[in-house]
Amino acid sequence: MNLHPKTLFPETENLELLNHQLVTKRDLLNVVNALLTELKNVKKEDKPAQWLKSSEVRKLLRISPGTLQNLRINGTLNFKRVGGIIYYKYEDIQNMLEN
């Protein structure tokens, strides 16, 4: 997050003056409001999808296709096959990494 000082202190015309001023409660309130606005704007897309394809799992875990196949074969990682595509539940991947 990179906020411009004008966003945090809109009432200040000369930003150079900020170098010599104390922080007031109003300034803190501006910062808090700006942070809350930024948090609200965070995309929910940053969270991975519930179901991931093999290529996504390989990128996430940084493993080869053969390693992923071994995880499927030995039952370490559960999967669902829909047509010719294999899907993995994100929650199962987290559980595998924690155990």
C-alpha positions, 0 to 999 in steps of 0.5 A: 500500500502506497498512500500519497501524503495528500490522501492522508492530510488533505488540508495541507497545501505545502507537504514540506510543512509536514516535516516540521509538524506534530501529529494530531488526533485529526491526522491519526483519524485520517490515517485510520480512515485511509487504511480502512478504505484500502482494506475495503478495496482489497480484492477478494480474488487474492484468496485462492479458489475453493477448487484448484486444477492440477497446474494451479496446485503444482504452481502453489506447491512448486512440485512436478507433475510426477510428484503431484501424481504420487500424492494422488496415488498414495492418498496423501492428497484427495482429488475429484475428477470431472471429465478429464480434469482433476480438481483439488480442494484448497482446504485439503492442500492446507491440511496436507501441509499442516500434517 
